[in-house]
Amino acid sequence: MHRGKGMKFVGDSRVPANRKPNIPKDYSEYPGKTEAFWPNFLLKEWLVGAVFLIGYLILTVAHPSPLERQADPTDTAYIPLPDWYFLFLYQLLKYEFASGPYNVIGAIVMPGLAFGALMLVPFLDKGPERRPFKRPLPTAFMLLAIASIIFLTWESVVNHDWEAAKAQGEIREEAQFDTSAEGHQIYMESSCINCHGNAYEGGLGPSLATTEYTAEEIAKIAKEGIGTMPAGQWEGSDEDLQKLSQFIDELSP
């Protein structure tokens, strides 16, 4: 009979009646290489997380998020700007091949293909190799994606009018007024609201709540214009203009 023939290996699946307490194993034989997950490793993770959380809280107190004025649906000149991490998509929609009639390509097709390719990477490249130069295709696609995002973000930043964006989102004082006043009704029916806002807070034009012009000067500006405001903006009667200019003169922020 050959050695080992007829031998069978069996396992014991019985659970011992006297279970030992859940005591972490002794890792003294492997100094610096491993440790107990609870509480050693988890305690370190919590301490690091607490430090970062306190740091973020201090930043939010020292530098609060910049707020803009209340949204005005009548302000058609306002141009919304996405956060910095979406600026590359915002810039993409400015190009001719991804805007206008081709907006679907820039907004859905191209980003969909890019993110879809990232999801398919684990299925397209199943090799065990981890060195980047040994995986040319995934490395090339990833570098191309990073370069595209950096370039488009940079183009969006340098080509955007940040001063105009700051001015259009600036918090302005709103006026206190009687909505049933005749002067307000004339204002709401005129074209003035398009540039000066429905609460006289300003938009394309300056705020009327803090204007220093007299009623006579306001009436003159409405007809003759001033600065970037062209002449001939007022199309109503002189009587309505007088009531409107007097109403604006009496506004207080």
Order of alpha helices (4+ residues) and beta strands (2+ residues): alpha-alpha-alpha-alpha-alpha-alpha-alpha-alpha-alpha
